Amino acid sequence: MEVTPPVKKVLRAIPPEPDESLVGLVRRCAFENGLPSTGVLLREAVAAPHAWSNLALRDDVDADRLAEAMRTAPGEIDARLYAARRAAPFVGLRGFHGTEVRSFDLRPQLRRIPAALPGTGHHRALWHVATIPFCPQTGEPLFDHCARCERRLEWSAARRLDHCSVCGDAARASRGSRPDEAAFRETSLMTRLLDPRLDARVALEATIPTELHGLGRGAVFDLGWSIARLFDRRVNGTRADDPSLPADVRMDVLRRGAEIIGDWPAALRTMLRGAVADDAARAKQALRGLRSMVAKRTGWPEQAELLGRTVPELIGRARVAIGGLHGPLVNSDDARRELRINPRTLRRLVEKGPFEAIDVTPSRRLCVGLDRAFVERLSVLKTDCASFAEAADQLGITQAGVAQLVDLGELNEHSDPALKLLRHGRQVSRTGLAALRSRIHLRTLPIDAATITLRRAARAIGGEKPWGLILAEAASGALPITSPREIGGSNRLVDRIAIPVSEVPALRLIGDVPQGDGAAELSRIDAADVLNLTPRRLLDALERELRHAVLPDGRLRRDAVLRHARRHMSFAELSIRSGKGRTLVKMLAADGVRRLGVAGWDREAAEAWLKPAPESAIRRDRNGRASVANSGDRMPAT
């Protein structure tokens, strides 16, 4: 029969501190009683020679014999042993001073601060929790290596806590950056959750929301930490890797965890809404993490019950949860029907960025959740769009004239990035375009004098026309307008309003042509307006005179067309300005005004011909009737 040897006891009992760790208590007891190492004392209760390396985590410690050897109560030893428990297949827990924590959060190696608190010098149990990088009482950063010998701190030698077990160096200088006062205060809720002291636990009750009172303190700590880590981009490993994170990352997770716990569950919903607005993919990942916390194999049962009771809408399908946080979503099929676009266009909108894709599932077939309000707004904008070409056609002016109206504030240009991907080229508001037409029509008044349609009157202007200024003055009433006596089949605005013939000279002086859109190219319709040619005449001019101005896509070089307009005056311009019709060609030939080609006559000579004849050149017959020498019956009207 094996006889148990008697217990060798220390000479003097050492009263344990309420928050002292077991191995810290053993080492302090050995040091105060003059023993050479902690192993001498531990041999009375543990067979392993190096039991000090993981004493509180061992299941072969004879608590009664160790308590007898240290002359203390067995309950003091039992309370400091971290017994293992498996709450779920993949959830390992250990007891920790009246609560439970994750097994991998506890690190048995020695961590300490440069100088222990005055009068005690004991190792605090919270220093075993590796997710906390500083001392919650002093704020000093914890370290586990000796600055002198660079070896890991050990428990073996019975020395004072602030002395290295290997070289005996007493490190008293602070190492690492101390958290600032704000960070220390903001993380205090999380650190107090694991504080073994009774007074700290009592004070904690008043600061924890009532929904969390049924959970153990360790479960609440882990709830805050496990959710907070989901919102930090720097945390990429598994939950078991978190104790190895850099100290600043652990501080940020603790701070965010305290925020979540302090205002549960409103703070969680607020963070998720912000994540959805900022990065929906990250928010979806966070929701997956929440779902794993309620899974039977990976979830802490008490936490799973709490999440199912307080935030059930967040632990279901990610898309449903995102929809609840962000607002109503539509899927890709509904969005395409609403916007009347094909799948390729939708994919381009999502990949380019302007399209607000709240939830994207990578796959061969694009699967997205889109903000319903955004899609509806974009659909309205798309319906309200009119291209510059369409606006120019409705008004009967050039696209450069439309750009002038935008610059003058008479038309509103759509600038939405997503809309620019849906509609090629610049777009104006169709509603604003209709409003401009209505404002101009409301300005029409009956006029008894002879009138001319605005389109024909504008032909008195050679080159680019200040259509923006002309229509702006018509809309404001500065330019008198009326309805033409004969309205043809055209619905273009400039064909359906007229001005007095007497206003034609003033039209030419209305102002310089604004820069407009500054495009380097012109459409053929705009070129015909600049040169005052009919479309058929323009084709002849392009074939005979402006072949060098034609670009590969059929458009025309703007500078070449403007240069041509400065040299040529068309029949239409000459007719409007002189008031002559069919006889005009014969009169120009008789007066020696040279025709340069299809586009018209030499502008310089034509301008001289249009100037009123001086009084000395006018001959009068015996009846007083006037005629101009060498000019037939020419009397220019303007």
Secondary structure, DSSP 8 states (H G I E B T S, - for coil): ----------SS-----TTB-HHHHHHHHHHHTT-SBHHHHHTTT-SSTTGGGGGGG-S---HHHHHHHTTS-HHHHHTT---EEEEETTEEEEEETTEEEEGGGB--S--B-SS--TTT---BGGGGBTT--B-TTT--B-B-B-TTT--B--S-B---TTB-TTT--B--S--S----HHHHHHTHHHHHHT---HHHHHHHHTTS-GGGTTS-HHHHHHHHHHHHGGG-TT--S-GGGGGGS-HHHHHHHHHHHHHHHHTTTHHHHHHHHHHHHH-HHHHHHHHHHHHHTTSTTTS-HHHHHHHHHH-GGGSS-HHHHHHHHH--EEEHHHHHHHHT--HHHHHHHHHHS-S-EEEEE-SSS-EEEEEHHHHHHHHHHHHTEEEHHHHHHHHTS-HHHHHHHHHTTSS-B---HHHHHHS-S-EEEHHHHHHHHHHHHHT-----S-EEEHHHHHTTS-SS--HHHHHHHHHHTSS--B--SS--S---GGGS-EEEGGGHHHHHTS-----TT--SEE-HHHHHHHHT--HHHHHHHHHHT-GGGB-TTS-EEHHHHHHHHHHEE-HHHHHHHH---TTHHHHHHHTT--EEETTEEEHHHHHHHHS---GGGEEE-TT--EEETTSTT-----
